[in-house]
């Protein structure tokens, strides 16, 4: 009886030890996955900030005007070049 009890306790102890090892492995695996996800989130935040900066730079009035002058040969409107249409006159 004592030998059988020792065998049962030994098997239970081995199963508990294996369960502990498995739990530690899973915890480490999940921690590594969490670290990777956090690193990805940090990288995406950096990219988002850069995109916002690029958008604000590209949307500035002076840049748009310079591109219009350079690429489209547009010029600023002056009173001398303005034509007024009178709707009321027939």
C-alpha positions in Angstrom: 0.0 0.0 0.0 2.8 2.4 0.9 4.6 1.6 -2.4 1.4 2.3 -4.4 0.8 5.6 -2.5 4.4 6.6 -3.3 3.9 5.8 -6.9 0.7 7.8 -7.1 2.3 10.8 -5.3 5.3 10.6 -7.6 3.1 10.6 -10.7 1.1 13.5 -9.3 4.3 15.4 -8.6 5.7 14.8 -12.1 2.4 16.0 -13.6 2.4 19.1 -11.5 6.0 19.8 -12.5 5.2 19.4 -16.2 2.2 21.6 -15.8 4.4 24.3 -14.1 6.9 24.1 -16.9 4.2 24.4 -19.5 2.7 27.4 -17.7 6.0 29.2 -17.5 6.7 28.5 -21.2 3.2 29.9 -22.1 3.8 33.0 -20.0 7.2 33.6 -21.6 5.7 33.2 -25.1 2.9 35.6 -24.3 5.3 38.1 -22.8 7.5 38.0 -26.0 4.4 38.5 -28.1 3.3 41.4 -25.9 6.8 43.0 -26.3 6.6 42.7 -30.1 3.1 44.2 -30.1 4.2 47.1 -28.0 7.3 47.7 -30.3 5.0 47.7 -33.3 2.6 50.1 -31.6 5.6 52.5 -30.9 6.7 52.3 -34.5 3.2 53.0 -35.8 3.0 56.0 -33.5 6.2 57.3 -34.8 5.1 56.8 -38.4 1.7 58.5 -37.6 3.5 61.5 -36.2 5.7 61.7 -39.2 2.7 61.5 -41.5 0.9 64.3 -39.6 4.0 66.4 -39.9 4.3 65.7 -43.6 0.6 66.5 -44.1 0.9 69.9 -42.3 4.0 70.7 -44.4 2.4 69.8 -47.7 -0.8 71.7 -46.9 0.8 75.0 -46.1 -0.4 77.9 -48.3 3.1 79.1 -49.3 4.0 75.6 -50.5 0.8 75.3 -52.5 1.3 78.7 -54.0 4.9 78.0 -54.9 3.9 74.7 -56.6 1.2 76.4 -58.5 3.6 79.1 -59.8 6.3 76.6 -60.6 4.4 73.6 -62.0 1.3 75.3 -63.4 2.8 78.7 -64.3 0.0 80.4 -62.4 0.3 84.0 -61.3 -1.4 85.9 -58.5 -4.5 87.8 -59.5 -4.1 91.6 -59.7 -6.8 94.3 -60.1 -5.5 95.1 -63.6 -6.2 91.5 -64.7 -9.6 91.3 -63.1 -12.7 91.5 -65.2 -16.0 92.5 -63.6 -19.3 91.4 -65.0 -22.3 93.6 -64.4 -25.4 91.4 -64.2 -27.9 94.3 -64.0 -26.9 96.1 -67.2 -28.7 95.1 -70.4 
